[in-house]
C-alpha cells in the first residue's frame, strides 16, 4: 500500500515538475544578456558621465537605473531572511522603504569604482528558472573584474536583477549575512534593523 | 540553513575583540603607511609588487603541483623564468604582458582542494580575517618557504621583515578605497567583512571558475506570502 502511494507520489512529481516553470514565459539567456548589457551601460553612464554633477544628482540618476533594472523588494525580502515573518505590516513597509534608499546608496558607492569603464557580456545561461549572466568589466589597467548577474522574472512582469556577484562576492548574500548579525544582536527583532537603516540613510 | 549563510563563528566575542584591536592598529599605523605608500610613483609600486610575487614562486608552484594543476604549475614556472630574466630579477611582469597572467596559491587553498573544511572563522591579530584551515596553511607556507629559509640562514632576517612589511602595505594600499566604502556603507562592518572574505576565499579556491556548484548562490525566498503576525 505505502509502496504504491510512494510510487504514485513519485509519478506525480515526475509529471508535474517539468510543467512548474511556466513554459514560454521564462526569459531566454539571450534576453538576459541583452538586458544586462543595456542596464550596465546605463548604470556606468550614470556613475561616470555625470561626474561633474553633485553627489545627490548622480544618486538620483543611479536610483532611476536601479528602479528599472533591479527587483528591490525581492532583494530586500531576501536579505532580511526569516525575520520577515515576524514583522508587522507597518514594519515591513517601513523596512522596504528604507532598504530601497540603502541599496541605492550602497550599490552606487561600491560600483562607483567602475565608472568610465567598459562592460563585456561573456555568457548567459538558464539556472532554475533564473537567467545568470556572466560579464567582465574591462579596466584600463589591471586584470578584468568578473561580475555575474542573477536575473528573475518579477511578479509584475519583466526581467529584473536580484543579485550581483563581484569577483565571487554576492551582494545579496553579504547583505543578508550582515543583516542577520544586526537582527541577532537586536534580539531577533526587525525594529533595531529598521532603526539602523534609518540612521545610515539619513531618513 | 544553506551552507553559505552559516556564520560559522563560535569564537565571535574573541574575534570581535581582535577585530577592534586591528581597527585601531589600522587607523593609526597601517592605513597611514598605506596612504603614504600610494603617493609613490605607480611604476615603482608595480615593480615592488612584481618582485614580491616573483619571490613567492616556490610556494605558488608547490601548491599548484599539490593541487594537481599541471597547466597552472607550468604557467608559474614560465612566469618565473621569463620575469627573472627578461623582467630583470622579477621587477617587471613581462610574462603577464605576453599572456601569462599572475595567479596566487597557498597551502590553505591546497587543503581545501583536498577536502579539508575551513573550520571556525578566525580574526588574527594584524593579519586579519582567516579561519582555522587557512591559518594552518599560512603557517605551513611560512615554514616551507625556501626564500625565507635562505635569508635566515644567511643572517638576513631584515630581508624577511622588509618583505613581510611590504606585502602587508601593498595589500592594504590596494584595498584602501574598497574598505573605506565598505565600512562607511555597512550596518555591521565585522559581519560584512566576515561574509565577504569567506566568499572571496571560496572563489579563490575554485580558481575563479564560475560554473561550479556554489559559484553563484541561489536566491531562495522562504514563505513569501506569509501574512504578518496578528498583534495588538
HADDOCK unambig.tbl for C-alpha pairs under 7 A between the chains (distance, minus, plus):
assign (segid A and resid 78 and name CA) (segid B and resid 221 and name CA) 5.67 0.50 0.50
assign (segid A and resid 85 and name CA) (segid B and resid 226 and name CA) 6.56 0.50 0.50
assign (segid A and resid 85 and name CA) (segid B and resid 228 and name CA) 6.13 0.50 0.50
assign (segid A and resid 86 and name CA) (segid B and resid 228 and name CA) 6.60 0.50 0.50
assign (segid A and resid 86 and name CA) (segid B and resid 229 and name CA) 6.27 0.50 0.50
assign (segid A and resid 87 and name CA) (segid B and resid 228 and name CA) 6.10 0.50 0.50
assign (segid A and resid 88 and name CA) (segid B and resid 228 and name CA) 5.13 0.50 0.50
assign (segid A and resid 88 and name CA) (segid B and resid 229 and name CA) 6.29 0.50 0.50
assign (segid A and resid 89 and name CA) (segid B and resid 228 and name CA) 5.86 0.50 0.50
assign (segid A and resid 106 and name CA) (segid B and resid 185 and name CA) 5.78 0.50 0.50
assign (segid A and resid 109 and name CA) (segid B and resid 181 and name CA) 6.60 0.50 0.50
assign (segid A and resid 110 and name CA) (segid B and resid 181 and name CA) 6.80 0.50 0.50
assign (segid A and resid 168 and name CA) (segid B and resid 199 and name CA) 6.23 0.50 0.50
assign (segid A and resid 168 and name CA) (segid B and resid 200 and name CA) 5.62 0.50 0.50
assign (segid A and resid 168 and name CA) (segid B and resid 203 and name CA) 5.25 0.50 0.50
assign (segid A and resid 168 and name CA) (segid B and resid 215 and name CA) 6.79 0.50 0.50
assign (segid A and resid 169 and name CA) (segid B and resid 196 and name CA) 5.98 0.50 0.50
assign (segid A and resid 169 and name CA) (segid B and resid 199 and name CA) 5.40 0.50 0.50
assign (segid A and resid 169 and name CA) (segid B and resid 200 and name CA) 5.77 0.50 0.50
assign (segid A and resid 174 and name CA) (segid B and resid 192 and name CA) 5.93 0.50 0.50
assign (segid A and resid 174 and name CA) (segid B and resid 195 and name CA) 5.45 0.50 0.50
assign (segid A and resid 174 and name CA) (segid B and resid 196 and name CA) 6.10 0.50 0.50
assign (segid A and resid 175 and name CA) (segid B and resid 192 and name CA) 6.95 0.50 0.50
assign (segid A and resid 177 and name CA) (segid B and resid 5 and name CA) 6.43 0.50 0.50
assign (segid A and resid 177 and name CA) (segid B and resid 191 and name CA) 6.76 0.50 0.50
assign (segid A and resid 177 and name CA) (segid B and resid 192 and name CA) 6.98 0.50 0.50
assign (segid A and resid 177 and name CA) (segid B and resid 195 and name CA) 6.46 0.50 0.50
assign (segid A and resid 178 and name CA) (segid B and resid 188 and name CA) 5.95 0.50 0.50
assign (segid A and resid 178 and name CA) (segid B and resid 191 and name CA) 5.02 0.50 0.50
assign (segid A and resid 178 and name CA) (segid B and resid 192 and name CA) 5.13 0.50 0.50
assign (segid A and resid 181 and name CA) (segid B and resid 191 and name CA) 6.45 0.50 0.50
assign (segid A and resid 182 and name CA) (segid B and resid 188 and name CA) 6.65 0.50 0.50
